[in-house]
Amino acid sequence: MYFTTIEVPLHSDPENEFFWSTSEREFPSFNAQSTWNDLRPRDSIKNWAPKFWFKDATPRHAFNMWIAHFDRLPTRQRLLSWGLHITSECCLCSAHEESRDHLLLRYEYSESVWHLVLARLGMPNSTFVAWTALIE
Ligand SMILES: [Zn+2]
């Protein structure tokens, strides 16, 4: 709406000067990087972010951890919440509801893996009751 009210300047007119201005500085022409930095929404750096996104992280694992952190894995518990007509039983043990916390923290095999990992790291051998305990 605003652009339509401005008369288009002529390149041939020597009094017209063109530049692209962002909060960083002025550019002689359009600058995508600086424009993107101005336009994209920014939020504060979350305290969990360095735990998932670090220099030597395997991208696939970092992405899965990030998805799991926001509880966006397609577990049966979530699929049911979307209206799918399926059972909520865990596909591995059929004894509990299949949720992120069950699959990754409380399932028997997961717990045994966590015990090995914690032992290897020299940390006290305990189980994670909830996802927040793992992240902390
Ligand atoms: Zn299970």
Residues whose N, C-alpha, C, O or C-beta is under 5 A from the ligand:
A	BS01	ZN	C90 L92 C93 S94 H96 Y107
